Amino acid sequence: MKIASLVARYLLGLMFTVFGLNGFLNFIHQPPPVNPLAQQFFMAVSASHFGAFFFAVQLVAGLLLLSGFFVPFALVLLAGELYNILAFHLTLAPGATPAVVACVLWILVFLQYRESFNGILAAKP
C-alpha cells in the first residue's frame, strides 16, 4: 500500500503541477467546450481572474506533493479543487474520466496520510 500511495502521490503531483503551469503558460491547447453554459462559465472565470487563483492552488499543491513536504495540506487544497473539477465535468462538460482518475489517486494518497486528519474527522474532538 505504501508503494501504491507513493506512486499515486507522484502522479497526482505531476498532474496538478502540469495543469497548474498550463493555466499560466497555455502550452496544452484545448478546444472550447461545446456546451454554451460551460463557455459562459469559462468566460466568467477568465474575466474575473479567478482562474489565476485556481491554477496557482493547483501548482502549489502539485509541487508540495512532488516534494513530499506538507502533503496533508496539499491534500486539503486539492480536495476543493477536485470537487470543483468533478462538479464541472459532471454538470457542464461530459468526460469526467480524468477527474475520476485524479479522485482515485487522491484517495490512495489520503489513505496513507489519514492519521493527519484524525482531529478534522472526529465527531467530538
N, CA, C and O atoms as a Tinker XYZ file with bonds, in Angstrom:
   500  protein
     1  N      0.821000   -1.197000    0.000000    73     2
     2  CA     0.000000    0.000000    0.000000    64     1     3
     3  C      0.860000    1.255000    0.000000    63     2     4     5
     4  O      0.488000    2.275000   -0.578000    81     3
     5  N      2.032000    1.168000    0.664000    73     3     6
     6  CA     2.900000    2.322000    0.739000    64     5     7
     7  C      3.447000    2.703000   -0.638000    63     6     8     9
     8  O      3.560000    3.885000   -0.965000    81     7
     9  N      3.782000    1.695000   -1.435000    73     7    10
    10  CA     4.304000    1.963000   -2.774000    64     9    11
    11  C      3.204000    2.533000   -3.671000    63    10    12    13
    12  O      3.449000    3.462000   -4.441000    81    11
    13  N      2.008000    1.984000   -3.571000    73    11    14
    14  CA     0.886000    2.497000   -4.364000    64    13    15
    15  C      0.591000    3.944000   -3.998000    63    14    16    17
    16  O      0.307000    4.762000   -4.873000    81    15
    17  N      0.658000    4.264000   -2.707000    73    15    18
    18  CA     0.421000    5.634000   -2.266000    64    17    19
    19  C      1.511000    6.574000   -2.766000    63    18    20    21
    20  O      1.227000    7.710000   -3.146000    81    19
    21  N      2.743000    6.110000   -2.766000    73    19    22
    22  CA     3.850000    6.935000   -3.240000    64    21    23
    23  C      3.722000    7.203000   -4.743000    63    22    24    25
    24  O      3.912000    8.333000   -5.193000    81    23
    25  N      3.404000    6.170000   -5.508000    73    23    26
    26  CA     3.208000    6.336000   -6.946000    64    25    27
    27  C      2.022000    7.268000   -7.206000    63    26    28    29
    28  O      2.096000    8.137000   -8.075000    81    27
    29  N      0.934000    7.091000   -6.459000    73    27    30
    30  CA    -0.241000    7.958000   -6.615000    64    29    31
    31  C      0.101000    9.399000   -6.269000    63    30    32    33
    32  O     -0.366000   10.325000   -6.932000    81    31
    33  N      0.918000    9.596000   -5.228000    73    31    34
    34  CA     1.311000   10.956000   -4.835000    64    33    35
    35  C      2.110000   11.629000   -5.939000    63    34    36    37
    36  O      1.878000   12.797000   -6.250000    81    35
    37  N      3.054000   10.898000   -6.538000    73    35    38
    38  CA     3.845000   11.476000   -7.624000    64    37    39
    39  C      2.995000   11.738000   -8.866000    63    38    40    41
    40  O      3.148000   12.775000   -9.510000    81    39
    41  N      2.108000   10.813000   -9.205000    73    39    42
    42  CA     1.244000   11.021000  -10.367000    64    41    43
    43  C      0.312000   12.205000  -10.163000    63    42    44    45
    44  O      0.140000   13.029000  -11.061000    81    43
    45  N     -0.286000   12.287000   -8.988000    73    43    46
    46  CA    -1.185000   13.400000   -8.677000    64    45    47
    47  C     -0.419000   14.717000   -8.654000    63    46    48    49
    48  O     -0.899000   15.729000   -9.166000    81    47
    49  N      0.775000   14.703000   -8.059000    73    47    50
    50  CA     1.591000   15.911000   -8.032000    64    49    51
    51  C      1.998000   16.350000   -9.418000    63    50    52    53
    52  O      1.965000   17.539000   -9.733000    81    51
    53  N      2.385000   15.393000  -10.253000    73    51    54
    54  CA     2.762000   15.719000  -11.621000    64    53    55
    55  C      1.572000   16.253000  -12.406000    63    54    56    57
    56  O      1.697000   17.223000  -13.154000    81    55
    57  N      0.421000   15.618000  -12.232000    73    55    58
    58  CA    -0.787000   16.038000  -12.933000    64    57    59
    59  C     -1.140000   17.484000  -12.595000    63    58    60    61
    60  O     -1.382000   18.291000  -13.492000    81    59
    61  N     -1.169000   17.811000  -11.310000    73    59    62
    62  CA    -1.587000   19.156000  -10.925000    64    61    63
    63  C     -0.495000   20.192000  -11.161000    63    62    64    65
    64  O     -0.806000   21.366000  -11.361000    81    63
    65  N      0.771000   19.794000  -11.143000    73    63    66
    66  CA     1.832000   20.732000  -11.484000    64    65    67
    67  C      1.753000   21.101000  -12.963000    63    66    68    69
    68  O      1.854000   22.274000  -13.320000    81    67
    69  N      1.574000   20.107000  -13.813000    73    67    70
    70  CA     1.490000   20.356000  -15.254000    64    69    71
    71  C      0.260000   21.199000  -15.587000    63    70    72    73
    72  O      0.362000   22.180000  -16.323000    81    71
    73  N     -0.900000   20.823000  -15.051000    73    71    74
    74  CA    -2.110000   21.570000  -15.391000    64    73    75
    75  C     -2.137000   22.942000  -14.713000    63    74    76    77
    76  O     -2.738000   23.876000  -15.245000    81    75
    77  N     -1.499000   23.077000  -13.556000    73    75    78
    78  CA    -1.379000   24.390000  -12.935000    64    77    79
    79  C     -0.497000   25.311000  -13.760000    63    78    80    81
    80  O     -0.829000   26.480000  -13.960000    81    79
    81  N      0.636000   24.783000  -14.245000    73    79    82
    82  CA     1.501000   25.572000  -15.130000    64    81    83
    83  C      0.808000   25.884000  -16.445000    63    82    84    85
    84  O      0.977000   26.970000  -16.999000    81    83
    85  N      0.032000   24.940000  -16.941000    73    83    86
    86  CA    -0.691000   25.164000  -18.187000    64    85    87
    87  C     -1.672000   26.327000  -18.062000    63    86    88    89
    88  O     -1.917000   27.033000  -19.041000    81    87
    89  N     -2.226000   26.532000  -16.893000    73    87    90
    90  CA    -3.132000   27.659000  -16.697000    64    89    91
    91  C     -2.457000   28.999000  -16.898000    63    90    92    93
    92  O     -3.102000   29.974000  -17.286000    81    91
    93  N     -1.150000   29.052000  -16.635000    73    91    94
    94  CA    -0.410000   30.300000  -16.808000    64    93    95
    95  C      0.310000   30.379000  -18.155000    63    94    96    97
    96  O      0.382000   31.452000  -18.755000    81    95
    97  N      0.844000   29.254000  -18.634000    73    95    98
    98  CA     1.669000   29.267000  -19.839000    64    97    99
    99  C      0.934000   28.798000  -21.092000    63    98   100   101
   100  O      1.393000   29.056000  -22.204000    81    99
   101  N     -0.187000   28.120000  -20.932000    73    99   102
   102  CA    -1.052000   27.651000  -22.019000    64   101   103
   103  C     -0.273000   26.864000  -23.080000    63   102   104   105
   104  O     -0.318000   27.199000  -24.264000    81   103
   105  N      0.428000   25.833000  -22.655000    73   103   106
   106  CA     1.177000   25.000000  -23.599000    64   105   107
   107  C      0.402000   23.770000  -24.033000    63   106   108   109
   108  O      0.816000   23.091000  -24.973000    81   107
   109  N     -0.716000   23.460000  -23.376000    73   107   110
   110  CA    -1.615000   22.384000  -23.803000    64   109   111
   111  C     -2.900000   23.064000  -24.274000    63   110   112   113
   112  O     -3.723000   23.487000  -23.462000    81   111
   113  N     -3.058000   23.162000  -25.567000    73   111   114
   114  CA    -4.226000   23.851000  -26.109000    64   113   115
   115  C     -5.432000   22.912000  -26.109000    63   114   116   117
   116  O     -5.333000   21.746000  -26.491000    81   115
   117  N     -6.558000   23.443000  -25.676000    73   115   118
   118  CA    -7.785000   22.655000  -25.635000    64   117   119
   119  C     -8.864000   23.398000  -26.409000    63   118   120   121
   120  O     -8.934000   24.626000  -26.356000    81   119
   121  N     -9.699000   22.665000  -27.124000    73   119   122
   122  CA   -10.789000   23.330000  -27.839000    64   121   123
   123  C    -11.814000   23.867000  -26.841000    63   122   124   125
   124  O    -11.941000   23.340000  -25.736000    81   123
   125  N    -12.538000   24.904000  -27.225000    73   123   126
   126  CA   -13.564000   25.425000  -26.315000    64   125   127
   127  C    -14.662000   24.387000  -26.097000    63   126   128   129
   128  O    -14.930000   23.567000  -26.975000    81   127
   129  N    -15.291000   24.425000  -24.933000    73   127   130
   130  CA   -16.353000   23.445000  -24.663000    64   129   131
   131  C    -17.552000   23.643000  -25.592000    63   130   132   133
   132  O    -17.822000   24.747000  -26.065000    81   131
   133  N    -18.247000   22.558000  -25.832000    73   131   134
   134  CA   -19.400000   22.579000  -26.733000    64   133   135
   135  C    -20.618000   23.206000  -26.043000    63   134   136   137
   136  O    -21.380000   23.943000  -26.670000    81   135
   137  N    -20.792000   22.915000  -24.776000    73   135   138
   138  CA   -21.942000   23.405000  -24.025000    64   137   139
   139  C    -21.845000   24.919000  -23.854000    63   138   140   141
   140  O    -20.821000   25.415000  -23.383000    81   139
   141  N    -22.894000   25.670000  -24.228000    73   139   142
   142  CA   -22.841000   27.131000  -24.075000    64   141   143
   143  C    -22.724000   27.575000  -22.607000    63   142   144   145
   144  O    -22.116000   28.605000  -22.315000    81   143
   145  N    -23.299000   26.805000  -21.702000    73   143   146
   146  CA   -23.152000   27.152000  -20.283000    64   145   147
   147  C    -21.710000   26.999000  -19.826000    63   146   148   149
   148  O    -21.223000   27.805000  -19.033000    81   147
   149  N    -21.025000   25.977000  -20.314000    73   147   150
   150  CA   -19.610000   25.799000  -19.982000    64   149   151
   151  C    -18.785000   26.938000  -20.564000    63   150   152   153
   152  O    -17.834000   27.393000  -19.928000    81   151
   153  N    -19.128000   27.405000  -21.760000    73   151   154
   154  CA   -18.426000   28.544000  -22.349000    64   153   155
   155  C    -18.622000   29.796000  -21.504000    63   154   156   157
   156  O    -17.672000   30.544000  -21.271000    81   155
   157  N    -19.851000   30.028000  -21.044000    73   155   158
   158  CA   -20.116000   31.177000  -20.171000    64   157   159
   159  C    -19.338000   31.065000  -18.868000    63   158   160   161
   160  O    -18.823000   32.060000  -18.356000    81   159
   161  N    -19.256000   29.853000  -18.334000    73   159   162
   162  CA   -18.506000   29.631000  -17.100000    64   161   163
   163  C    -17.039000   29.995000  -17.304000    63   162   164   165
   164  O    -16.455000   30.698000  -16.479000    81   163
   165  N    -16.434000   29.516000  -18.408000    73   163   166
   166  CA   -15.036000   29.828000  -18.682000    64   165   167
   167  C    -14.828000   31.316000  -18.913000    63   166   168   169
   168  O    -13.808000   31.869000  -18.502000    81   167
   169  N    -15.770000   31.963000  -19.558000    73   167   170
   170  CA   -15.655000   33.409000  -19.777000    64   169   171
   171  C    -15.689000   34.159000  -18.446000    63   170   172   173
   172  O    -14.924000   35.102000  -18.244000    81   171
   173  N    -16.569000   33.742000  -17.545000    73   171   174
   174  CA   -16.648000   34.391000  -16.237000    64   173   175
   175  C    -15.387000   34.142000  -15.414000    63   174   176   177
   176  O    -14.907000   35.043000  -14.727000    81   175
   177  N    -14.854000   32.934000  -15.482000    73   175   178
   178  CA   -13.642000   32.601000  -14.730000    64   177   179
   179  C    -12.451000   33.404000  -15.253000    63   178   180   181
   180  O    -11.642000   33.901000  -14.470000    81   179
   181  N    -12.346000   33.528000  -16.564000    73   179   182
   182  CA   -11.204000   34.265000  -17.116000    64   181   183
   183  C    -11.370000   35.773000  -16.930000    63   182   184   185
   184  O    -10.388000   36.463000  -16.655000    81   183
   185  N    -12.582000   36.298000  -17.070000    73   183   186
   186  CA   -12.800000   37.742000  -16.920000    64   185   187
   187  C    -12.597000   38.197000  -15.480000    63   186   188   189
   188  O    -12.138000   39.314000  -15.242000    81   187
   189  N    -12.930000   37.352000  -14.530000    73   187   190
   190  CA   -12.793000   37.727000  -13.119000    64   189   191
   191  C    -11.419000   37.400000  -12.549000    63   190   192   193
   192  O    -11.144000   37.726000  -11.394000    81   191
   193  N    -10.547000   36.762000  -13.334000    73   191   194
   194  CA    -9.211000   36.338000  -12.904000    64   193   195
   195  C     -9.256000   35.304000  -11.787000    63   194   196   197
   196  O     -8.264000   35.113000  -11.085000    81   195
   197  N    -10.385000   34.639000  -11.613000    73   195   198
   198  CA   -10.488000   33.550000  -10.656000    64   197   199
   199  C     -9.639000   32.372000  -11.109000    63   198   200   201
   200  O     -9.145000   31.604000  -10.284000    81   199
   201  N     -9.472000   32.232000  -12.404000    73   199   202
   202  CA    -8.677000   31.143000  -12.946000    64   201   203
   203  C     -7.239000   31.182000  -12.466000    63   202   204   205
   204  O     -6.631000   30.136000  -12.239000    81   203
   205  N     -6.682000   32.395000  -12.305000    73   203   206
   206  CA    -5.300000   32.511000  -11.829000    64   205   207
   207  C     -5.174000   31.938000  -10.419000    63   206   208   209
   208  O     -4.198000   31.256000  -10.108000    81   207
   209  N     -6.147000   32.210000   -9.580000    73   207   210
   210  CA    -6.141000   31.651000   -8.220000    64   209   211
   211  C     -6.277000   30.136000   -8.269000    63   210   212   213
   212  O     -5.569000   29.414000   -7.567000    81   211
   213  N     -7.183000   29.668000   -9.095000    73   211   214
   214  CA    -7.441000   28.237000   -9.228000    64   213   215
   215  C     -6.186000   27.502000   -9.695000    63   214   216   217
   216  O     -5.836000   26.456000   -9.149000    81   215
   217  N     -5.509000   28.052000  -10.710000    73   215   218
   218  CA    -4.310000   27.406000  -11.230000    64   217   219
   219  C     -3.127000   27.541000  -10.276000    63   218   220   221
   220  O     -2.279000   26.651000  -10.215000    81   219
   221  N     -3.063000   28.637000   -9.536000    73   219   222
   222  CA    -1.983000   28.800000   -8.552000    64   221   223
   223  C     -2.110000   27.762000   -7.438000    63   222   224   225
   224  O     -1.105000   27.212000   -6.989000    81   223
   225  N     -3.326000   27.494000   -6.993000    73   223   226
   226  CA    -3.539000   26.480000   -5.963000    64   225   227
   227  C     -3.158000   25.108000   -6.504000    63   226   228   229
   228  O     -2.548000   24.311000   -5.792000    81   227
   229  N     -3.511000   24.826000   -7.753000    73   227   230
   230  CA    -3.127000   23.553000   -8.367000    64   229   231
   231  C     -1.614000   23.418000   -8.424000    63   230   232   233
   232  O     -1.070000   22.360000   -8.107000    81   231
   233  N     -0.938000   24.473000   -8.822000    73   231   234
   234  CA     0.519000   24.437000   -8.957000    64   233   235
   235  C      1.195000   24.246000   -7.603000    63   234   236   237
   236  O      2.097000   23.418000   -7.473000    81   235
   237  N      0.770000   24.997000   -6.606000    73   235   238
   238  CA     1.367000   24.884000   -5.263000    64   237   239
   239  C      1.125000   23.492000   -4.689000    63   238   240   241
   240  O      2.049000   22.867000   -4.168000    81   239
   241  N     -0.105000   23.007000   -4.780000    73   239   242
   242  CA    -0.415000   21.683000   -4.236000    64   241   243
   243  C      0.351000   20.592000   -4.983000    63   242   244   245
   244  O      0.839000   19.647000   -4.364000    81   243
   245  N      0.459000   20.713000   -6.298000    73   243   246
   246  CA     1.216000   19.733000   -7.071000    64   245   247
   247  C      2.681000   19.707000   -6.682000    63   246   248   249
   248  O      3.271000   18.634000   -6.557000    81   247
   249  N      3.280000   20.886000   -6.488000    73   247   250
   250  CA     4.681000   20.956000   -6.074000    64   249   251
   251  C      4.880000   20.406000   -4.667000    63   250   252   253
   252  O      5.891000   19.761000   -4.389000    81   251
   253  N      3.919000   20.659000   -3.779000    73   251   254
   254  CA     4.012000   20.101000   -2.428000    64   253   255
   255  C      3.953000   18.575000   -2.459000    63   254   256   257
   256  O      4.689000   17.909000   -1.731000    81   255
   257  N      3.089000   18.027000   -3.290000    73   255   258
   258  CA     3.001000   16.573000   -3.399000    64   257   259
   259  C      4.286000   15.986000   -3.976000    63   258   260   261
   260  O      4.749000   14.941000   -3.520000    81   259
   261  N      4.858000   16.642000   -4.965000    73   259   262
   262  CA     6.099000   16.148000   -5.553000    64   261   263
   263  C      7.265000   16.229000   -4.584000    63   262   264   265
   264  O      8.133000   15.356000   -4.570000    81   263
   265  N      7.285000   17.285000   -3.770000    73   263   266
   266  CA     8.391000   17.460000   -2.832000    64   265   267
   267  C      8.252000   16.572000   -1.600000    63   266   268   269
   268  O      9.253000   16.217000   -0.977000    81   267
   269  N      7.030000   16.214000   -1.247000    73   267   270
   270  CA     6.805000   15.401000   -0.051000    64   269   271
   271  C      6.646000   16.214000    1.211000    63   270   272   273
   272  O      6.465000   15.641000    2.285000    81   271
   273  N      6.706000   17.537000    1.119000    73   271   274
   274  CA     6.511000   18.408000    2.277000    64   273   275
   275  C      5.055000   18.861000    2.334000    63   274   276   277
   276  O      4.456000   19.163000    1.302000    81   275
   277  N      4.495000   18.909000    3.519000    73   275   278
   278  CA     3.125000   19.389000    3.746000    64   277   279
   279  C      2.108000   18.638000    2.883000    63   278   280   281
   280  O      1.200000   19.251000    2.321000    81   279
   281  N      2.254000   17.334000    2.779000    73   279   282
   282  CA     1.350000   16.527000    1.953000    64   281   283
   283  C     -0.101000   16.616000    2.448000    63   282   284   285
   284  O     -1.002000   16.741000    1.619000    81   283
   285  N     -0.368000   16.557000    3.771000    73   283   286
   286  CA    -1.764000   16.713000    4.192000    64   285   287
   287  C     -2.362000   18.064000    3.796000    63   286   288   289
   288  O     -3.537000   18.145000    3.439000    81   287
   289  N     -1.551000   19.123000    3.861000    73   287   290
   290  CA    -2.030000   20.444000    3.435000    64   289   291
   291  C     -2.347000   20.438000    1.938000    63   290   292   293
   292  O     -3.359000   20.995000    1.513000    81   291
   293  N     -1.484000   19.812000    1.146000    73   291   294
   294  CA    -1.728000   19.707000   -0.291000    64   293   295
   295  C     -3.008000   18.925000   -0.564000    63   294   296   297
   296  O     -3.757000   19.262000   -1.480000    81   295
   297  N     -3.260000   17.890000    0.220000    73   295   298
   298  CA    -4.488000   17.107000    0.038000    64   297   299
   299  C     -5.729000   17.939000    0.352000    63   298   300   301
   300  O     -6.752000   17.810000   -0.319000    81   299
   301  N     -5.638000   18.784000    1.361000    73   299   302
   302  CA    -6.768000   19.659000    1.685000    64   301   303
   303  C     -7.011000   20.647000    0.548000    63   302   304   305
   304  O     -8.156000   20.872000    0.155000    81   303
   305  N     -5.940000   21.238000    0.021000    73   303   306
   306  CA    -6.087000   22.162000   -1.106000    64   305   307
   307  C     -6.708000   21.470000   -2.313000    63   306   308   309
   308  O     -7.595000   22.018000   -2.966000    81   307
   309  N     -6.237000   20.270000   -2.600000    73   307   310
   310  CA    -6.721000   19.571000   -3.784000    64   309   311
   311  C     -8.132000   19.019000   -3.614000    63   310   312   313
   312  O     -8.819000   18.776000   -4.606000    81   311
   313  N     -8.570000   18.819000   -2.386000    73   311   314
   314  CA    -9.940000   18.332000   -2.184000    64   313   315
   315  C    -10.949000   19.326000   -2.759000    63   314   316   317
   316  O    -11.890000   18.935000   -3.450000    81   315
   317  N    -10.751000   20.592000   -2.474000    73   315   318
   318  CA   -11.634000   21.617000   -3.032000    64   317   319
   319  C    -11.519000   21.718000   -4.545000    63   318   320   321
   320  O    -12.521000   21.869000   -5.243000    81   319
   321  N    -10.290000   21.633000   -5.048000    73   319   322
   322  CA   -10.058000   21.681000   -6.489000    64   321   323
   323  C    -10.750000   20.502000   -7.184000    63   322   324   325
   324  O    -11.429000   20.673000   -8.197000    81   323
   325  N    -10.563000   19.316000   -6.624000    73   323   326
   326  CA   -11.154000   18.126000   -7.236000    64   325   327
   327  C    -12.673000   18.163000   -7.198000    63   326   328   329
   328  O    -13.333000   17.709000   -8.133000    81   327
   329  N    -13.223000   18.698000   -6.128000    73   327   330
   330  CA   -14.681000   18.829000   -6.061000    64   329   331
   331  C    -15.181000   19.706000   -7.206000    63   330   332   333
   332  O    -16.138000   19.352000   -7.894000    81   331
   333  N    -14.531000   20.846000   -7.405000    73   331   334
   334  CA   -14.961000   21.761000   -8.466000    64   333   335
   335  C    -14.751000   21.159000   -9.852000    63   334   336   337
   336  O    -15.598000   21.318000  -10.731000    81   335
   337  N    -13.637000   20.474000  -10.052000    73   335   338
   338  CA   -13.374000   19.854000  -11.350000    64   337   339
   339  C    -14.404000   18.765000  -11.637000    63   338   340   341
   340  O    -14.954000   18.689000  -12.735000    81   339
   341  N    -14.654000   17.932000  -10.643000    73   339   342
   342  CA   -15.624000   16.853000  -10.822000    64   341   343
   343  C    -17.034000   17.407000  -11.042000    63   342   344   345
   344  O    -17.764000   16.914000  -11.902000    81   343
   345  N    -17.416000   18.417000  -10.279000    73   343   346
   346  CA   -18.744000   19.020000  -10.446000    64   345   347
   347  C    -18.888000   19.641000  -11.833000    63   346   348   349
   348  O    -19.941000   19.523000  -12.460000    81   347
   349  N    -17.835000   20.301000  -12.314000    73   347   350
   350  CA   -17.887000   20.890000  -13.652000    64   349   351
   351  C    -18.081000   19.813000  -14.711000    63   350   352   353
   352  O    -18.925000   19.948000  -15.596000    81   351
   353  N    -17.297000   18.745000  -14.617000    73   351   354
   354  CA   -17.377000   17.710000  -15.647000    64   353   355
   355  C    -18.658000   16.885000  -15.559000    63   354   356   357
   356  O    -19.107000   16.345000  -16.570000    81   355
   357  N    -19.239000   16.780000  -14.404000    73   355   358
   358  CA   -20.493000   16.034000  -14.292000    64   357   359
   359  C    -21.699000   16.859000  -14.718000    63   358   360   361
   360  O    -22.707000   16.299000  -15.150000    81   359
   361  N    -21.610000   18.187000  -14.601000    73   359   362
   362  CA   -22.777000   19.008000  -14.895000    64   361   363
   363  C    -22.689000   19.775000  -16.209000    63   362   364   365
   364  O    -23.697000   19.918000  -16.902000    81   363
   365  N    -21.505000   20.273000  -16.569000    73   363   366
   366  CA   -21.406000   21.152000  -17.729000    64   365   367
   367  C    -20.699000   20.534000  -18.929000    63   366   368   369
   368  O    -21.057000   20.824000  -20.071000    81   367
   369  N    -19.713000   19.696000  -18.694000    73   367   370
   370  CA   -18.931000   19.148000  -19.801000    64   369   371
   371  C    -18.781000   17.641000  -19.614000    63   370   372   373
   372  O    -18.298000   17.188000  -18.577000    81   371
   373  N    -19.186000   16.878000  -20.600000    73   371   374
   374  CA   -19.035000   15.424000  -20.470000    64   373   375
   375  C    -17.561000   15.026000  -20.505000    63   374   376   377
   376  O    -16.713000   15.765000  -21.004000    81   375
   377  N    -17.282000   13.858000  -19.973000    73   375   378
   378  CA   -15.913000   13.363000  -19.972000    64   377   379
   379  C    -15.240000   13.556000  -18.633000    63   378   380   381
   380  O    -14.239000   14.265000  -18.533000    81   379
   381  N    -15.775000   12.938000  -17.613000    73   379   382
   382  CA   -15.244000   13.094000  -16.255000    64   381   383
   383  C    -14.159000   12.078000  -15.942000    63   382   384   385
   384  O    -13.744000   11.976000  -14.788000    81   383
   385  N    -13.681000   11.320000  -16.929000    73   383   386
   386  CA   -12.703000   10.271000  -16.661000    64   385   387
   387  C    -11.421000   10.789000  -16.017000    63   386   388   389
   388  O    -10.986000   10.203000  -15.026000    81   387
   389  N    -10.783000   11.858000  -16.522000    73   387   390
   390  CA    -9.576000   12.356000  -15.847000    64   389   391
   391  C     -9.850000   12.830000  -14.420000    63   390   392   393
   392  O     -9.011000   12.661000  -13.536000    81   391
   393  N    -11.010000   13.417000  -14.199000    73   391   394
   394  CA   -11.360000   13.871000  -12.855000    64   393   395
   395  C    -11.539000   12.683000  -11.913000    63   394   396   397
   396  O    -11.120000   12.741000  -10.758000    81   395
   397  N    -12.153000   11.619000  -12.394000    73   395   398
   398  CA   -12.343000   10.426000  -11.563000    64   397   399
   399  C    -10.994000    9.762000  -11.268000    63   398   400   401
   400  O    -10.767000    9.290000  -10.154000    81   399
   401  N    -10.102000    9.725000  -12.259000    73   399   402
   402  CA    -8.761000    9.175000  -12.033000    64   401   403
   403  C     -8.028000    9.989000  -10.975000    63   402   404   405
   404  O     -7.387000    9.425000  -10.088000    81   403
   405  N     -8.118000   11.313000  -11.064000    73   403   406
   406  CA    -7.475000   12.175000  -10.068000    64   405   407
   407  C     -8.082000   11.945000   -8.679000    63   406   408   409
   408  O     -7.356000   11.963000   -7.684000    81   407
   409  N     -9.379000   11.734000   -8.597000    73   407   410
   410  CA   -10.020000   11.463000   -7.308000    64   409   411
   411  C     -9.541000   10.137000   -6.718000    63   410   412   413
   412  O     -9.312000   10.038000   -5.512000    81   411
   413  N     -9.391000    9.126000   -7.561000    73   411   414
   414  CA    -8.887000    7.832000   -7.082000    64   413   415
   415  C     -7.457000    7.976000   -6.577000    63   414   416   417
   416  O     -7.112000    7.431000   -5.529000    81   415
   417  N     -6.630000    8.701000   -7.309000    73   415   418
   418  CA    -5.262000    8.942000   -6.858000    64   417   419
   419  C     -5.253000    9.699000   -5.536000    63   418   420   421
   420  O     -4.465000    9.387000   -4.643000    81   419
   421  N     -6.132000   10.699000   -5.411000    73   419   422
   422  CA    -6.224000   11.482000   -4.180000    64   421   423
   423  C     -6.576000   10.562000   -3.005000    63   422   424   425
   424  O     -5.989000   10.677000   -1.929000    81   423
   425  N     -7.525000    9.660000   -3.209000    73   423   426
   426  CA    -7.937000    8.736000   -2.141000    64   425   427
   427  C     -6.780000    7.833000   -1.738000    63   426   428   429
   428  O     -6.587000    7.574000   -0.550000    81   427
   429  N     -6.009000    7.350000   -2.708000    73   427   430
   430  CA    -4.857000    6.500000   -2.383000    64   429   431
   431  C     -3.825000    7.246000   -1.547000    63   430   432   433
   432  O     -3.245000    6.672000   -0.626000    81   431
   433  N     -3.592000    8.504000   -1.855000    73   431   434
   434  CA    -2.647000    9.299000   -1.061000    64   433   435
   435  C     -3.247000    9.600000    0.303000    63   434   436   437
   436  O     -2.549000    9.537000    1.316000    81   435
   437  N     -4.532000    9.925000    0.339000    73   435   438
   438  CA    -5.199000   10.232000    1.600000    64   437   439
   439  C     -5.121000    9.060000    2.571000    63   438   440   441
   440  O     -4.890000    9.254000    3.764000    81   439
   441  N     -5.312000    7.842000    2.061000    73   439   442
   442  CA    -5.277000    6.675000    2.942000    64   441   443
   443  C     -3.924000    6.526000    3.629000    63   442   444   445
   444  O     -3.855000    6.045000    4.760000    81   443
   445  N     -2.855000    6.930000    2.960000    73   443   446
   446  CA    -1.526000    6.863000    3.575000    64   445   447
   447  C     -1.354000    7.915000    4.672000    63   446   448   449
   448  O     -0.627000    7.689000    5.639000    81   447
   449  N     -2.024000    9.068000    4.525000    73   447   450
   450  CA    -1.857000   10.190000    5.460000    64   449   451
   451  C     -3.096000   10.422000    6.322000    63   450   452   453
   452  O     -3.261000   11.507000    6.879000    81   451
   453  N     -3.961000    9.430000    6.438000    73   451   454
   454  CA    -5.225000    9.639000    7.155000    64   453   455
   455  C     -5.049000    9.953000    8.628000    63   454   456   457
   456  O     -5.932000   10.563000    9.230000    81   455
   457  N     -3.926000    9.552000    9.232000    73   455   458
   458  CA    -3.701000    9.873000   10.645000    64   457   459
   459  C     -3.603000   11.384000   10.857000    63   458   460   461
   460  O     -3.941000   11.888000   11.928000    81   459
   461  N     -3.144000   12.096000    9.843000    73   459   462
   462  CA    -3.014000   13.551000    9.944000    64   461   463
   463  C     -4.369000   14.238000   10.010000    63   462   464   465
   464  O     -4.447000   15.405000   10.394000    81   463
   465  N     -5.426000   13.546000    9.648000    73   463   466
   466  CA    -6.757000   14.140000    9.606000    64   465   467
   467  C     -7.643000   13.680000   10.763000    63   466   468   469
   468  O     -8.849000   13.930000   10.740000    81   467
   469  N     -7.085000   13.023000   11.760000    73   467   470
   470  CA    -7.893000   12.492000   12.857000    64   469   471
   471  C     -8.700000   13.572000   13.565000    63   470   472   473
   472  O     -9.871000   13.355000   13.876000    81   471
   473  N     -8.104000   14.720000   13.824000    73   471   474
   474  CA    -8.825000   15.795000   14.507000    64   473   475
   475  C     -9.941000   16.383000   13.683000    63   474   476   477
   476  O    -10.973000   16.783000   14.221000    81   475
   477  N     -9.743000   16.439000   12.388000    73   475   478
   478  CA   -10.757000   17.014000   11.497000    64   477   479
   479  C    -11.934000   16.069000   11.350000    63   478   480   481
   480  O    -13.079000   16.512000   11.258000    81   479
   481  N    -11.665000   14.779000   11.327000    73   479   482
   482  CA   -12.710000   13.812000   11.055000    64   481   483
   483  C    -13.375000   13.259000   12.327000    63   482   484   485
   484  O    -14.226000   12.373000   12.246000    81   483
   485  N    -12.991000   13.775000   13.481000    73   483   486
   486  CA   -13.590000   13.294000   14.733000    64   485   487
   487  C    -14.935000   13.998000   14.960000    63   486   488   489
   488  O    -15.057000   15.204000   14.746000    81   487
   489  N    -15.938000   13.230000   15.395000    73   487   490
   490  CA   -17.252000   13.816000   15.656000    64   489   491
   491  C    -17.203000   14.750000   16.859000    63   490   492   493
   492  O    -17.826000   15.812000   16.845000    81   491
   493  N    -16.476000   14.369000   17.885000    73   491   494
   494  CA   -16.313000   15.215000   19.065000    64   493   495
   495  C    -14.821000   15.265000   19.416000    63   494   496   497
   496  O    -14.323000   14.408000   20.146000    81   495
   497  N    -14.113000   16.274000   18.894000    73   495   498
   498  CA   -12.668000   16.341000   19.148000    64   497   499
   499  C    -12.337000   16.648000   20.602000    63   498   500
   500  O    -11.164000   16.735000   20.963000    81   499
